[in-house]
């Protein structure tokens, strides 16, 4: 199943005097206006009479979005929690902001954002439309640079219990700190993460339908325990194939009992979805490595 994860860094400055040089004037910002990430049925700050002085993505700031343990071409593990980080950098700038939302291909909210830094981030919902969507954005304190020329926010995202297509829409703003929302720059970006549907194991990680069970699955160990399709006096040969078709050679296959073997893999094998084929019966199962 394809998993498309696109992110979109949004207009951080909200349509109030959120970026002011006087911290005491506004003790808390309401955060970026909800539904401004550029997701389906949404606008962005550059087109909503907010930070609309300059065209979208016309400034010199550099935005980065990182999902720890989930890079280009990888899958997410259902129910797993991922640490995420958004940053935007522009020399000498002291005010920044962001907003992010995660939706599926039907536009419904997917997963849950978890706050790990309440001083700099907050969760919001739209009470008028698109009410199921959860947005994560900045607080007023969170608009200040973590160092001169850099804004940064860290938070978690808990994946849904089933695997489905997900798009993260995220947007950022680099602000001139003049007490208004004019003269600022808004940015957007996207990032896609896909998984091969033929080897997706999200719907049934036990894989009992294949007559081979693998444990633990997902695994962070260097070996897996495989229960054979039928008892055997000899340990059958196995073929391990990566999602890209590359064959992975097991380091060893050790018979534990009449119906169980231990397969040891290289400790540096990459995270991903793998297919295990029993050479004797040609029965296959899939398993996940996630360290």
N, C-alpha and C positions, 0 to 999 in steps of 0.2 A: 504494500500500500504506500502510495507516495505520501510523504510528509513534507509539506512545503512550509517552510518557516521563513517569512519575509519580515524584516523589521523596517521601521519607519520612524526616524527621530523627529519629534514634533516641536511645534512652537511652544517654547517654554514660557515666554512672557505672556501673561494673560492680559486681557483687555481692561485692566485697571492699572493703577500706578504701582505695579508690583515690583518693577525694577527702579527703585529709588535709591538715591545716595544716602538717605537718612534712615538707618535701620529702626530708629525709635518711632518713626512716623507710622509704619505699618508693621505691627508685631507678627502677623501671620498673613501669608499670601493664600488666596483661595486656590492656587495652583492653576495650571493651564486650563482654559475652558474645556469641559468635557466634549467628547466627540469631535476633536480637532486634529486627529492623527492622520487624516487622509485615507482611512479605511473605507470600505464601501458604505455609502450614504453619509459620509462625514466630509468636513472641510479641513483646511489647514489654516494656521495663523496668517499665512501670506495671502489668503484669499477671503478672509472673514472680517475685514476692516479693523484688524488688530495690528500685527507687525507687518504691515503691507506697504511700507515705504519702498522696499527693494524687492525685485522678483525672487521667487523661491530658488534656493541654491545658487545665488549669485555672489555670495560673500566668499571670504577666504578661510573660514573656519573648517576644521577637520573633525568629523564625527566618527566614533567607533562604537560598535555594539558587539559584546562578547558573551557567549554562553559557555560556561565552564563545562567541559566534558561533552559538548555537542557542537561539532564543527561541520564545515561544508561536506555534504554527502553522507552524513550520519543520520541515525534515527533517534527518537527519544524513547526511553523506557517508560511504559505506562505506570503512573503513580509515583515516579521518581521526582525528586526535587532538585532543580538546577540553580546554581548561583549565576546571576546575570550582572553585567556591568555596562553602563552607558557613559561615554565621555565625549566631550567636545572641547576643542582647543583652538584658541586664537590669541596671538601675542597681545599682551597688555589689557585684555578684556577681563573684567571682574564680575560680570553677571551672566549666568547661563540658565537654561531650563530645558525640560523634556516632558514628553507624555508618551505612553505606550499602551497598546491594547492587543489582545490575542483573540483571533476569531477563526472559525472554520470556514469551509467554502460556501456554507449557507449563511455566513455572516453572524453566526451565534458565538457567544463567548466560549473560550476553550481554556481549561486549566484555571489556576488561581495564583495571582501574584501575592507574595508574602513579604511584608515589610521587615527589613533587617536593620534599618537605620531610620527611626521615627523622626529624628531631628531634620533629615534632609528629604524624606519621601513620604507620600501619603497616598491612600487609595480613595478613588472617587467613582460615583455612578451618575448617569444621566437620569434625572427623575421625570423627564418629559418624553423622550423617545430613545430607542436603542437601550432600554432600561436594563437589559440583562448583561451588558458589557461592563467589565471592570477596567478602570483606567488607573495606572500608576503614574504619578506626576511628582513635582517638587513641592516642598514647603517654602515659606519665605526664606528661612535660614538656608535652605537648599539651593537658592539662587546664587549664593556667594561662591566664588571660585575656591577650589580646594588648594590651589596655588595660583600665582599670577598667570593668567592666560589659559586656565583649564578648569572646566566644570566636570564633575563626576558623581555618579550615583550607583549604588550597589543594592541589589534586592534579589529575592528568590522567586522562582516560578515552579509550582507543582503541576506536573503533567497530568492529564486526565487518565482515568483507569483503563481506557481503551485507546488504541492508536487511531488517529484520524488526521486528515490534512489540517495544518495549522499555519496561520499567517500572523506574524507579529508586525503591527504597524507602529512605527516610532518616529517621533519628530523632535527637533531641538531648535533652540534660538540662542544666538549670541547677541547680547544687549549692550547698548552704549551707556547705560546707567545714568540717563539724564532725567529720570522721573516720569518719562512718558513711554508709550509703546511705539514711538516713531524713531526712524533711523536705525532700527535693529535689523538683523538678518535671520531668516528662517531657513532651515535645512531639512531635507528628507533623504532617506537612503533605503535600499532594500537588500535583503539577503535571503537566499532560498536554500533550504535543506530538504533533501529528498531521500526516500528509502525505496528499495526495490520491492514492489508488491509481491513478487513471486516468492520472496524469502521472508516476508514479514511474519513474525510470530506473535504479534500483539494480541490477536483474538484468542489464542489458545497456547499459552506458554508451556503447558504440560505436554503437548504434542502426542497424546496417547493415541490419536487416530493413526499414527504412523507405525504403531507396534514397536517402536523404540522409544524409551524414555531416557531423558538426559537430566542429570542433577549435579550440582545446582544449575538452575536456568532461570534467569541470567546468572552468570558466574563471574567472579573476580579472581578465581583460582587459576593455577597453572595446569590443572587437570580436571577432567569431567568423568563422572561415573555413568556408564551406559548399560541399561538393562536390555539384554538381547531380545530379539523377536521370538526366539525359541531356544531352549537349553542346548548347549553344544559342548563337546569334549575339548574342542580347540577354540582359541580366541580368533574370531573372524577378522579379516582385514577390513580397514575402514579408509574412506576417502573424505577429507575435509576440504570444502570449497568455500572461498570467500564470496561476498556479494558481487564482486566484479568478475567472478569466474576463475580467479587464481586458485590453484590447488595448494593447500597447506599440508605439509607432511608431518604427521604426528611423530613426536620424539620416541614414544614407546606405547605399546598396547599390552597391558598386564591383565591376565585372567584372574578375577577375584573369586568367582564361583561358577557354577554351571550356566548361570544366566546373567552374569555381570562381568564387565571389564572396566579397567581404568585406562583412559587415554590421556597421556601427558602431552601438552603442547608447549611450544616455546614461550617463555615468559614475556617476550617483547612483542607477541602477536597483537595486532591493533584491535582496538574496540570495534565492534561491528556485529553483523548477523552472519552466521556461518551455517552451511548445510553439511550434515554428516550422513554419509552413504555407507551402508553395510554391503561390502562387495559380494558376499555370498548370495544375499536375497535381493539386492538392489533397493532395499527399503531405505527411505531417507527420513531424517528429522532435522529440524533447525534449532539452533541455540544462539544465545547472545553472550558476547564477552563485553563486560563493562567494568573497568577498573577505576 
